[in-house]
């Protein structure tokens, strides 16, 4: 199979015609379950898990489709936190072998069709569907959801989505459907008009999370975070969550705002405040969430995080200023088909770097990465794989140091 995560853009079919044909041949399973559609540059995967956790706590049989995966392909397709069975996966491939050979769907098209078939066959109550890339022409965009959510817009996949925030926003806004409510996670002056114009043309009610609530972190440690909520529309003063890291505040904000509008439009879903509170408290356990701000060890503190674009790296560097440690060690590995100049400018110079690569063809050679980083005064040595880099960082660390592994989801997947 052509695997996008290994091959990059050349494996991508950014077009809906093939997934529509394939879906039609297998009976259009996406028409047999209700769904929520989530797009955005950063936070869409985490927010998808947050929503799923709340729906599960409310007693709804909840499908969750996210991508990419870290270690096991089956991470992408879950119901109530349980991975799709190996037997179902194999039977699906065998059942539709002729259609697969005829249409030659991409890896992503096939995984989307598999997920939709599984959710329909398992008779779920609701599915949370994360967009893979962009929105308008993403394979998941054959669904007509109950509601849509666009988290935020930053620079990523510019070779496909466009070189300006407005262009990227337009692609993401492609998930806005006629008459379907949409929540925008953040107000951004370059993007607001794009979203409001498309929503208006679609006859869709548009909401902005910033108009619904504000949120402020008041306490956190390695395993949980407590937030203060300021909102006239929510009957909450504070919440506690097992999400930690630089992204947790925004993703909790998107999720709380979402349930505020969702309950207004769909009162038939019985989602109580207590369900929301419990759902937020146990996201990782309830949904088997992994990959972001993942604690590998405490002494020295080793954290793996999938941050890999401008917005995510910027938030991560800012978040580090609030953590106490003696010395910072950064294990960095990136893919070669992204523009990294702006990201190198964001990375702190007050760290010892360990340059490495994930075991995929797209990964930038570790020696080339070291030389590129040197131009930005990011100094360190190169290592053939992330395990060697991690062991060297540990040997150079004291108990109070921080080792941060970032730059690529695929790199993080190799250390989890």
Secondary structure, DSSP 8 states (H G I E B T S, - for coil): ---HHHHGGGG----SHHHHHHHHHTT-GGGGS-EEEEE-SSSHHHHHHHHHHHHHHTT--EEEE----SS-GGGGEEETTEE--HHHHHHHHHHTHHHHHHH---HHHHHHHHHHHHHHHTT-SEEEEE-SSSSTT-GGGG---SEEEE----S--HHHH-SSHHHHHHHHGGG--TT-EEEESS--TTTHHHHHHHHHHHT--EEEGGGT-EEEEEEE-SS-EEEEEE-SSSS-SEEEES--STTHHHHHHHHHHHHHHHHHH-TTS---HHHHHHHHHTHHHHHT--SSSEEEEETTEEEE----SHHHHHHHHHHHTTS--S-EEEEE--BTTS--HHHHHHS-SSSEEEE---SSTTB--HHHHHHHHHTTT--EEE-SSHHHHHHHHHHT--TT-EEEEES-HHHHHTT-
